[in-house]
Amino acid sequence: MNFSVYWIAQKVRFFAVFAVALGSLLSTARADIAAWLLMDADNGQVLEHNAAFDRWYPASLTKMMTAYVAFQHISRGDMAMSDMVMVSQNALNQPPSKMGFKVGTTITLDNALKMILVKSANDIAVAVAERVGGTEENFITMMNANARRMGMSHTNFVNPHGLPDNRQVTTARDMAILARELWNKFPQYRSYMSHPGIRFGRRTFRSGNRDFLLRTAGANGMKTGYICNSGFNVATSATRNGRTVIAIVLGAASSLERSAFAKKLIDSGFKKTTGTNIGVFRGNGKQTPPKDRYCKRNAKPTAQQLVDRFGSNRGSASMMAYADAGSPSPKGKSIRLSKKKVNWGLVFEEILGPQLKSYAPVTVRVGNEHPVVALKKMGNAVPMPTPKPGSKSSLERQPIGGIQQPVLNVPVGKGASLQPLKSSSKRDLFGSPGGLYANTPVFGKTQ
């Protein structure tokens, strides 16, 4: 009898512990969208927000500031889009996502910025930082100086690409400030953030924001980001009837969930017209960013779960309901072609809508796109080439990004060009694994 009582007690205890463990597992299996902010790009009014002051990791949203500093130098004449950027060993050493070009490869600043903002190339972000700042460290100082000037009070940059470093933190509010500055201060460069992909040689590489750009009415930018510690982030915008709204989404569990939530947020923004100006928008948030390996605690939703949550059967749910992965939602359309096959076309139409634009990647290349020797004016005379094509008599050694390289004797930013590296589609252009020909995923990659 005593044995039976003991056996039953042990079984009850086991199932109680199991139930608690299962409940804990289910409660942490899916996190909400971590934070978001929606604002009017023109007047700066915050239209919708949640956890906007919580510290978070920016991942590749960092590259918006990298581009901002470069645009800043170009717009004031210190540099030109035709200036050349050289890949240093420091740049090549960066983990993917990357182009992987060999040390000494030169790229126009124009092409480098497209590689950064579309392909999210970490190596090229470092190369640009070295070219613009003289050293990567100087460039990071410029990034933080601009952040302070803009009022990004909870942001700290320690690298120009967003690869994992727990000292590099931000908030949804701060990223919104940066996105608005980037949008309004440099309208001439908006197209750099709107390309759905790049084409290099025979290969094409899509932007992490491609599906949002192709399927959202008026979509026109900006940048995605991902590291495991942050989940999937995005800063994006759309313009309709002359009005532009900007959305920041942090901590989604997949790229598709990120796009679906951003689209719902953008659509809701055009129905709202009032809010607090972001310049005086204040609040408190969590002082510490998420614990490491956030992506492992935030399970990726299935295609059916996404359709249930964001699809046409959901109706007009609130943004909080869309953000809460555990909130009840009606059963969406079945997206199964068979037991093992998913109708991805239907999935995308249900949660993002039909494709409105054709996929047209922008072409990028290495070397000088127009290898014409720089022109030097002689008084009021017709500009004459100097030096003579093929001559090296007027070339001198100057440091670019820590690399000694021959440079034409022309002021930087006024049409200067380095010795061009001929474009090549051969694999010998690439200096390390993890570049354009990489097949294996890397834990720290950003996009």
C-alpha positions as CSV (number, residue, x, y, z in Angstrom):
1,M,0.0,0.0,0.0
2,N,2.8,2.4,1.0
3,F,4.6,1.5,-2.3
4,S,1.4,2.3,-4.3
5,V,1.0,5.7,-2.6
6,Y,4.7,6.5,-3.2
7,W,4.4,5.5,-6.8
8,I,1.3,7.6,-7.4
9,A,3.0,10.6,-5.6
10,Q,6.0,10.3,-7.9
11,K,3.9,10.2,-11.0
12,V,1.9,13.3,-9.9
13,R,5.1,15.1,-9.2
14,F,6.6,14.1,-12.6
15,F,3.5,15.4,-14.5
16,A,3.4,18.6,-12.5
17,V,7.0,19.3,-13.3
18,F,6.4,18.4,-17.0
19,A,3.4,20.7,-17.2
20,V,5.4,23.6,-15.7
21,A,8.2,23.0,-18.1
22,L,5.9,22.6,-21.1
23,G,4.1,25.9,-20.1
24,S,7.4,27.7,-19.9
25,L,8.5,26.3,-23.3
26,L,5.2,27.4,-24.9
27,S,5.4,30.8,-23.4
28,T,8.9,31.4,-24.7
29,A,8.5,29.6,-28.0
30,R,7.3,32.8,-29.8
31,A,8.1,36.3,-28.7
32,D,6.2,39.4,-29.8
33,I,7.6,41.8,-32.3
34,A,10.0,43.5,-29.9
35,A,9.6,47.2,-30.7
36,W,8.3,49.5,-33.5
37,L,7.7,53.1,-34.4
38,L,5.7,54.7,-37.2
39,M,6.1,58.3,-38.1
40,D,5.3,61.0,-40.7
41,A,8.5,61.7,-42.6
42,D,7.5,65.3,-43.4
43,N,6.4,66.7,-40.0
44,G,8.1,64.1,-37.7
45,Q,4.9,63.2,-35.9
46,V,5.0,59.8,-34.2
47,L,1.8,58.0,-35.4
48,E,2.2,54.6,-33.6
49,H,4.8,53.1,-31.3
50,N,5.5,50.3,-28.9
51,A,8.6,49.8,-26.7
52,A,10.2,52.6,-28.7
53,F,12.8,53.4,-26.0
54,D,13.8,49.8,-25.3
55,R,17.5,49.2,-26.0
56,W,18.0,46.9,-29.0
57,Y,20.8,45.8,-31.4
58,P,20.6,47.7,-34.7
59,A,22.3,45.0,-36.8
60,S,22.7,46.2,-40.4
61,L,20.4,49.2,-39.8
62,T,23.8,50.6,-38.8
63,K,24.6,50.9,-42.5
64,M,22.1,53.7,-42.7
65,M,24.5,55.8,-40.7
66,T,27.5,54.6,-42.7
67,A,25.7,55.8,-45.8
68,Y,24.6,59.0,-44.1
69,V,28.2,60.0,-43.3
70,A,29.3,59.1,-46.9
71,F,26.4,61.2,-48.4
72,Q,27.4,64.0,-46.1
73,H,30.9,64.1,-47.5
74,I,29.7,63.9,-51.1
75,S,27.0,66.6,-50.7
76,R,29.5,69.1,-49.4
77,G,32.0,68.4,-52.1
78,D,34.6,66.6,-50.0
79,M,34.2,63.4,-52.1
80,A,32.5,62.4,-55.3
81,M,30.5,59.3,-56.4
82,S,33.3,58.6,-58.9
83,D,36.0,58.4,-56.2
84,M,37.5,55.0,-55.7
85,V,37.3,52.8,-52.6
86,M,39.9,50.2,-52.0
87,V,39.4,46.8,-50.3
88,S,41.9,46.5,-47.4
89,Q,42.9,43.4,-45.5
90,N,40.8,44.8,-42.6
91,A,37.8,45.0,-44.9
92,L,38.3,41.5,-46.3
93,N,38.5,40.0,-42.9
94,Q,34.9,40.9,-42.1
95,P,32.4,38.0,-41.8
96,P,29.5,37.7,-44.3
97,S,27.4,39.1,-45.7
98,K,30.2,40.3,-47.9
99,M,31.4,40.7,-51.5
100,G,34.7,39.0,-50.7
101,F,36.9,40.9,-53.2
102,K,40.7,40.6,-52.9
103,V,42.8,43.1,-51.1
104,G,43.6,46.0,-53.5
105,T,40.3,45.7,-55.5
106,T,38.9,49.2,-56.2
107,I,35.3,50.2,-56.5
108,T,33.6,53.5,-57.2
109,L,32.0,55.0,-54.2
110,D,28.7,54.8,-56.2
111,N,29.0,51.1,-56.5
112,A,30.2,50.6,-53.0
113,L,27.2,52.3,-51.5
114,K,24.9,50.1,-53.6
115,M,26.7,47.0,-52.3
116,I,26.3,48.3,-48.7
117,L,22.6,49.3,-48.9
118,V,21.3,46.5,-51.1
119,K,23.7,43.5,-50.5
120,S,24.5,44.7,-47.0
121,A,28.2,43.9,-47.7
122,N,30.1,44.2,-44.4
123,D,33.5,44.2,-46.1
124,I,32.6,47.1,-48.3
125,A,31.1,49.0,-45.3
126,V,34.6,48.9,-43.7
127,A,36.3,49.9,-47.0
128,V,34.0,52.9,-47.3
129,A,34.6,53.8,-43.7
130,E,38.4,53.7,-44.3
131,R,38.1,55.7,-47.4
132,V,35.9,58.4,-46.0
133,G,37.3,58.6,-42.5
134,G,41.0,57.8,-43.2
135,T,40.7,55.0,-40.7
136,E,37.7,52.9,-39.5
137,E,38.1,54.4,-36.0
138,N,37.8,58.0,-37.3
139,F,34.8,57.1,-39.3
140,I,33.1,55.5,-36.2
141,T,33.8,58.8,-34.4
142,M,31.9,60.6,-37.2
143,M,29.0,58.2,-36.9
144,N,28.6,58.9,-33.2
145,A,29.0,62.6,-33.6
146,N,26.2,62.6,-36.1
147,A,24.1,60.5,-33.8
148,R,24.6,63.0,-30.9
149,R,23.8,65.9,-33.2
150,M,20.5,64.3,-34.4
151,G,19.4,63.6,-30.8
152,M,19.9,59.8,-31.0
153,S,20.4,59.8,-27.3
154,H,20.4,56.0,-26.7
155,T,22.5,54.9,-29.7
156,N,26.2,53.9,-29.7
157,F,28.1,52.8,-32.7
158,V,31.3,50.7,-32.5
159,N,31.5,49.5,-36.1
160,P,30.2,50.6,-39.5
161,H,28.3,47.4,-40.5
162,G,26.3,46.1,-37.5
163,L,28.0,42.8,-36.9
164,P,27.6,41.5,-33.4
165,D,29.0,43.7,-30.6
166,N,27.0,44.1,-27.5
167,R,28.2,47.7,-27.1
168,Q,26.4,48.7,-30.3
169,V,22.9,49.5,-29.2
170,T,20.0,51.7,-30.3
171,T,16.2,52.1,-29.9
172,A,13.3,52.2,-32.4
173,R,13.0,56.0,-31.7
174,D,16.6,56.6,-32.5
175,M,16.5,54.6,-35.7
176,A,13.4,56.6,-36.8
177,I,15.3,59.8,-36.2
178,L,18.2,58.5,-38.4
179,A,15.8,57.2,-41.1
180,R,14.0,60.6,-41.3
181,E,17.3,62.5,-41.5
182,L,18.5,60.2,-44.2
183,W,15.3,60.6,-46.2
184,N,14.9,64.4,-45.9
185,K,18.5,65.6,-46.0
186,F,19.6,63.6,-49.0
187,P,16.6,63.3,-51.4
188,Q,19.1,63.0,-54.3
189,Y,20.4,59.7,-52.9
190,R,17.1,58.0,-52.1
191,S,17.4,55.6,-55.0
192,Y,20.3,53.9,-53.3
193,M,17.9,52.5,-50.7
194,S,15.2,51.5,-53.1
195,H,16.9,48.9,-55.2
196,P,15.4,45.4,-54.7
197,G,18.7,43.7,-55.7
198,I,22.1,44.0,-57.3
199,R,23.6,42.3,-60.3
200,F,27.3,41.5,-60.4
201,G,28.4,39.7,-63.5
202,R,26.1,36.9,-64.1
203,R,24.8,36.7,-60.6
204,T,22.0,38.6,-58.8
205,F,21.6,39.2,-55.1
206,R,18.3,40.4,-53.7
207,S,17.8,42.9,-51.0
208,G,16.4,41.7,-47.7
209,N,13.6,44.2,-48.4
210,R,12.9,43.0,-51.9
211,D,9.4,41.6,-51.3
212,F,8.2,44.6,-49.4
213,L,9.5,46.9,-52.1
214,L,7.8,45.0,-54.9
215,R,4.5,44.4,-53.2
216,T,3.8,47.5,-51.1
217,A,2.1,50.5,-52.8
218,G,4.5,53.5,-52.8
219,A,7.4,51.6,-51.1
220,N,10.7,53.4,-51.6
221,G,13.3,52.1,-49.1
222,M,15.2,51.8,-46.8
223,K,17.4,49.1,-45.0
224,T,17.0,45.7,-43.3
225,G,19.2,44.1,-40.6
226,Y,19.7,40.8,-38.9
227,I,22.0,39.2,-36.4
228,C,20.9,36.4,-34.0
229,N,21.0,38.7,-31.0
230,S,18.5,41.2,-32.6
231,G,16.3,39.1,-34.8
232,F,15.0,40.7,-38.0
233,N,15.0,44.5,-38.1
234,V,13.9,46.9,-40.8
235,A,13.6,50.6,-41.4
236,T,11.3,51.2,-44.3
237,S,9.1,53.9,-46.0
238,A,6.4,54.4,-48.5
239,T,4.9,57.5,-50.2
240,R,1.3,57.8,-51.3
241,N,-0.4,61.0,-52.5
242,G,2.6,63.1,-51.7
243,R,2.9,61.9,-48.1
244,T,5.7,59.7,-46.8
245,V,5.6,57.5,-43.7
246,I,8.5,55.7,-42.1
247,A,8.3,52.5,-40.1
248,I,10.9,50.9,-37.8
249,V,10.4,47.3,-36.8
250,L,12.8,45.5,-34.4
251,G,13.0,41.9,-33.4
252,A,10.8,39.9,-35.8
253,A,11.3,36.2,-36.0
254,S,11.8,35.9,-39.8
255,S,12.3,38.1,-42.8
256,L,8.7,37.4,-44.0
257,E,7.2,38.2,-40.6
258,R,9.3,41.4,-40.7
259,S,7.9,42.4,-44.1
260,A,4.3,41.5,-43.2
261,F,4.4,43.5,-40.0
262,A,6.1,46.5,-41.6
263,K,3.5,46.5,-44.4
264,K,0.6,46.5,-41.9
265,L,2.3,49.3,-40.0
266,I,2.9,51.4,-43.1
267,D,-0.7,50.9,-44.3
268,S,-2.0,52.0,-40.9
269,G,0.1,55.1,-41.0
270,F,-1.7,56.5,-44.0
271,K,-4.9,56.4,-41.9
272,K,-3.4,58.6,-39.1
273,T,-2.5,62.2,-39.1
274,T,-1.7,63.3,-35.6
275,G,0.9,62.5,-33.0
276,T,3.8,63.8,-30.9
277,N,6.7,65.3,-32.8
278,I,9.7,63.0,-32.5
279,G,11.9,65.9,-31.4
280,V,10.0,66.1,-28.1
281,F,9.0,62.4,-28.0
282,R,10.2,61.1,-24.6
283,G,9.8,57.9,-22.6
284,N,11.4,55.2,-20.7
285,G,12.4,51.7,-21.8
286,K,14.4,48.7,-20.9
287,Q,18.0,49.7,-20.2
288,T,19.6,46.4,-21.4
289,P,19.1,44.9,-24.9
290,P,18.0,41.2,-25.2
291,K,20.1,38.4,-23.9
292,D,22.4,36.8,-26.5
293,R,20.9,34.3,-29.0
294,Y,17.6,36.0,-29.1
295,C,16.8,34.3,-32.4
296,K,17.0,30.9,-30.7
297,R,14.3,31.9,-28.3
298,N,12.0,33.5,-30.9
299,A,10.8,30.6,-33.1
300,K,10.3,31.2,-36.8
301,P,6.6,31.1,-37.7
302,T,5.3,28.7,-40.3
303,A,3.8,29.9,-43.5
304,Q,0.3,29.0,-42.3
305,Q,0.8,30.8,-39.1
306,L,1.8,34.0,-41.0
307,V,-1.3,33.7,-43.2
308,D,-3.5,33.2,-40.2
309,R,-2.0,36.2,-38.5
310,F,-1.5,38.7,-41.4
311,G,-3.7,37.3,-44.2
312,S,-7.0,38.6,-45.7
313,N,-9.2,36.7,-43.1
314,R,-7.7,38.7,-40.3
315,G,-9.5,41.8,-41.1
316,S,-8.5,45.1,-39.5
317,A,-6.7,44.0,-36.3
318,S,-4.8,46.5,-34.2
319,M,-1.0,46.7,-34.5
320,M,-0.7,45.2,-31.0
321,A,-2.7,42.2,-32.1
322,Y,-0.5,41.8,-35.1
323,A,2.6,42.0,-33.0
324,D,1.3,39.5,-30.4
325,A,2.2,36.1,-31.8
326,G,0.0,34.4,-29.2
327,S,-3.2,36.5,-29.9
328,P,-6.1,34.6,-31.3
329,S,-6.5,34.8,-35.1
330,P,-9.0,33.3,-37.5
331,K,-7.9,30.4,-39.6
332,G,-6.5,31.8,-42.9
333,K,-6.6,30.4,-46.3
334,S,-4.9,27.0,-46.7
335,I,-1.6,27.5,-48.4
336,R,-0.8,23.8,-49.0
337,L,-0.3,22.5,-52.5
338,S,0.2,19.0,-51.0
339,K,1.2,17.6,-47.7
340,K,4.8,18.7,-48.2
341,K,4.5,21.6,-50.6
342,V,3.6,25.2,-49.8
343,N,2.0,27.5,-52.3
344,W,4.4,30.4,-51.7
345,G,2.8,32.5,-54.3
346,L,-0.5,32.5,-52.3
347,V,1.5,33.1,-49.0
348,F,3.0,36.3,-50.4
349,E,-0.2,37.5,-51.9
350,E,-2.1,36.9,-48.6
351,I,0.3,38.7,-46.3
352,L,2.0,41.2,-48.7
353,G,-0.4,41.5,-51.6
354,P,0.2,41.1,-55.3
355,Q,3.5,42.1,-56.9
356,L,3.2,45.6,-58.2
357,K,6.6,46.1,-59.7
358,S,9.0,43.9,-61.7
359,Y,12.2,42.7,-60.1
360,A,15.0,44.8,-61.6
361,P,18.3,44.5,-59.9
362,V,20.8,47.4,-60.4
363,T,24.2,46.5,-62.0
364,V,27.3,46.9,-59.9
365,R,31.0,46.3,-60.9
366,V,34.5,46.7,-59.7
367,G,37.0,49.2,-61.1
368,N,36.4,52.6,-62.6
369,E,33.2,52.4,-64.6
370,H,34.5,55.2,-66.9
371,P,38.3,54.7,-67.0
372,V,38.9,58.1,-68.5
373,V,41.9,60.0,-67.2
374,A,40.9,63.1,-65.1
375,L,40.8,66.4,-66.8
376,K,42.8,69.4,-65.7
377,K,41.9,72.9,-66.7
378,M,44.6,75.2,-68.0
379,G,43.3,78.7,-67.5
380,N,40.2,79.1,-69.8
381,A,41.5,76.6,-72.3
382,V,39.8,73.4,-73.2
383,P,40.4,70.8,-70.5
384,M,43.3,68.5,-71.4
385,P,44.0,65.1,-70.0
386,T,46.8,64.8,-67.5
387,P,48.7,62.7,-67.3
388,K,48.9,61.3,-70.8
389,P,47.0,58.0,-71.0
390,G,49.4,55.2,-70.2
391,S,51.9,57.5,-68.5
392,K,52.8,57.0,-64.8
393,S,55.0,60.1,-64.5
394,S,52.3,62.1,-62.6
395,L,51.2,59.3,-60.3
396,E,52.2,59.4,-56.6
397,R,51.7,57.2,-53.7
398,Q,48.9,58.2,-51.3
399,P,47.3,56.2,-48.4
400,I,43.7,55.2,-49.0
401,G,42.1,53.3,-46.2
402,G,45.5,52.2,-44.8
403,I,46.6,50.9,-48.2
404,Q,49.3,52.5,-50.4
405,Q,47.9,53.0,-53.9
406,P,48.8,55.1,-56.9
407,V,46.5,58.1,-57.2
408,L,46.1,60.6,-60.0
409,N,47.4,64.0,-59.0
410,V,43.9,65.5,-58.8
411,P,42.1,66.8,-55.6
412,V,39.9,64.2,-53.9
413,G,36.2,64.9,-54.5
414,K,36.8,66.9,-57.7
415,G,36.9,64.0,-60.1
416,A,39.9,62.1,-58.7
417,S,40.1,58.5,-59.8
418,L,42.5,55.7,-58.8
419,Q,44.1,53.3,-61.2
420,P,41.1,51.2,-62.3
421,L,41.0,47.5,-61.7
422,K,39.6,45.8,-64.8
423,S,36.3,44.1,-64.1
424,S,36.4,40.3,-64.1
425,S,33.8,37.6,-63.6
426,K,36.4,35.1,-62.7
427,R,36.6,33.7,-59.2
428,D,40.2,34.8,-58.8
429,L,38.7,38.3,-58.1
430,F,37.6,37.0,-54.7
431,G,39.9,36.8,-51.8
432,S,38.2,34.7,-49.2
433,P,35.4,32.3,-48.4
434,G,32.1,33.9,-47.4
435,G,31.8,36.3,-50.4
436,L,29.7,36.1,-53.5
437,Y,30.4,32.4,-54.1
438,A,29.7,31.3,-50.5
439,N,27.2,28.5,-50.0
440,T,27.2,28.1,-46.2
441,P,25.3,30.3,-43.7
442,V,27.3,32.2,-41.1
443,F,26.0,32.9,-37.6
444,G,27.0,36.5,-37.5
445,K,25.8,37.6,-41.0
446,T,23.9,40.8,-41.3
447,Q,21.3,41.8,-43.9
